[in-house]
Amino acid sequence: MKASAFVYPWDVNGDPEAPARIAALGVAQVTLASAYHSTRALTPRHPRHRVVTAEYAAVLYPPGAHWTGRTPRPHPAGDWALGDAFGEAATALAQAGLEVHTWVVLAHNSRLGAEHPATSVVNAYGDRYPWAPCIAQPATRAYLTDLAAEAAVRPGARGTELESLGWYGLAHLHAHDKTAGVGLGDAGQYLMSLCFCPSCHEGYGAQGLDAGELAASVRTALEPVWRGAPSGGGWTGVEKLLGAKPAAAARAWREETARTLQETAVRAVRDAAPEGFQVLLHADPVPYHCGANAGVDPGHILSVADGVVVPCTGDPGPLTPFARENHPGSVLAANFTVVSGMGGSPGTLTADATEARRLGATELRLYHAGLASDDDLESVRSALAAL
């Protein structure tokens, strides 16, 4: 199975040993960040630093002149990734024999929400989520589509992986997160992720819903949850809280909004890319789910993109709905965290990858070659050799 390791440019730039060390893992490819959200990351082997603080969502290359005067627009990185940090790292990794694909984070951007609050998802209580751009707003959709094309098709890249190309919501590890005091469950998380910005008001209206009444219904449905009552799980739990008819109408608006954005963004990438350029999405097979792995309809997304990257740490089950679609030639990449300190299990990677392959996976993704300890990387080397 072809394997690719996720990498940041700051893992490579300034460390002349990094490309060979990553290649020695046995991976054929790296998925290298070109547009990324704010983060604080360890660099346990870098000769110049141990912690990198990326203060805001940024592109890790010089943004094009076509952004001048536009709002919103991407920001270049600060001192954690100056200049064309992506290009420098990509060149070094390619020289080590690794195929380079871009890693593009889209609808997850706290700086966008801070500078332009009106772009953010607004919940039923009127609270804004600055990390979560509302993907229904026309200007935001245009921004995300153009960013996808530019950040994906960097010089030397053979493909891309688009993350957060869908709805984001409450469930996000924001700075010093303090949101776990009440167990919202799957259904409660979904209701707290519904957006009520002006664009979504119009969208709900097109589905025959009054947005004000829908927001009031959300608040009423969640009142017992705030007092400790379980919200229930899955879509049945959402219907129980909200009612089957309004739940279905709201879901129809959101899923259509996400599908059309995904179609438009993938088309824009293809238009900008050379022939043979691979386009994958980080995806969750439950269409109403929010987050970095966008909720999708498996059959639809495999007709749009060349494949998907699916979270499999602890449970490869999400592969199955994609494998059932049986799209010939589609990439079905099982994504495993291989950083022990972040909940990964590199010691069981051989068995985990074998099970993923049985369930239909065609490739592996390993998160994350720069963050993992030496012991974790040794486990990865051993596992890939066995596979």
Buried (B, 14 or more C-beta within 10 A) or exposed (E): BEBBBBBBBBBBBBBEEBBBBBBEBBBBBBBBBBBBBBBEBBBBBBEEEEEBEBBBBBBBBBBEEEBEEEEBBBBBBEEBBBEBBBBBBBBBBBEBEBBBBBBBBBBBBBBBBEBBEBBBBBBBEEEBBBBBBBBBBEBBBBBBBBBBBBBBBBEBBBBBBBBBBBBBBBBBEBEEEEEEEEEBBBBBBBBBBBBBBEBBBEBBEEBEBEBEEBBEBBBEBBEEBEEEEEBBEBBEBBBBBBBEEBBBBBBBBBBBBBBEBBBBBBBBBBEBBEEEBBBBBBBBBBBBBBBBBBBBBBEBBBEBBBBBBBBBBEEBEBBEBBBEBEBEEBBBBBBBBBBBEEEBBBBBBBEBBBBBBEBBBBBBBBBBBBBBBEEBBBBBBBBBEEB
